[in-house]
Amino acid sequence: MIPRECKRLAEVDFPIAEVSRQAVREKSIRHGHPSTLHLWWARRPLASSRAVLMALLLPDPCDPHCPPAFRKEARRVLLGMSGRPSGWTAEIETDDGLRRIILKFIADFANWDHSAKQPWLDTAQALVRAAHGDEAPLVADPFAGGGSIPLEALRLGCEAFASDLNPVACLILKVMLEDIPRHGPGLAEELREAGEAIRQKAQRDLADLYPTDPDGATPIAYLWARTVRCESPKCGAEIPLMRSFWLCKKKNRKWALRPSVERSDGAPPEVAFEVFEPEAANEVHPGTVSRAKATCPFCRAVLPPERVRSQLAAERGGADVIFDEDGHRIGGARMTAVVTLRPGERGRHYRLPTEKDYAT
């Protein structure tokens, strides 16, 4: 056991630059990373959690109160590590050198690529055992959130206690800390089977709300926009409140809506949409609403935020469609596009809405 008088490694030194670099890199890792299990609004990087825990669990070898047994065992463990970096043998002989080697190990172990490799896991757990004996230390996190700290505690061979007031966080913790370690890869297959069963049942139950198109495509989403009326005396056009007219902005798949003006005798101008593939970003209309101000796409008049809110309040928020006696839309929310999946084709497709879509 570490004497109370002995300082922990984190109290005297820490490889913050390298650990920070690994924590930043970790944000771009998706395949196999626990963050893909569920998005959590304040998830702590695994790299920094793992490194800080190790630095808090290990004593400072240069402290006069550091147990000699730890120094001896730490040297044995580090020199016996499979595939260890060269140059450790001479440096590790002194207490100051041992401290530097442990800090280097912590910095390298923060790398996501090393976090699941057996030599690094065995060495990290052996160092923790050298400091605490055969009885695994307890790491308690009463505000565990996404579970980064208790997960890394388990990786280091510690006992972990985690809790949170948020029920979503508790579910994440239970799956990540209990179910996945207990059931292993089989849990993923069971989840796929359960998800497929739910998908098939939802497809049957919602079939009447997502009727198949004549070309066999299946609608999966209906895109809507609230609307207000331009208050310019010579206009009165309906303005769809849209921050952007982009539908898809992926590297090899770009789709957007192109607005155009339709005029009828004695009636305010109306906006019509066309789905197109833009070749350049400047081909796409910048949108009609920004900072709660609405810009008319016809006369370019700007409605201040208070007038936009007033019109929407008069329509109880503007999320409902207003139909005439014949079932034709005359105001309120407007459907701008329909997202579909075509059989045998990858990716989403987009089309303009029809009267049938409103009736659905």
Order of alpha helices (4+ residues) and beta strands (2+ residues): alpha-alpha-alpha-alpha-alpha-alpha-beta-alpha-beta-alpha-alpha-alpha-beta-beta-beta-beta-beta-beta-beta-beta-beta-alpha-beta-beta-beta-beta-alpha
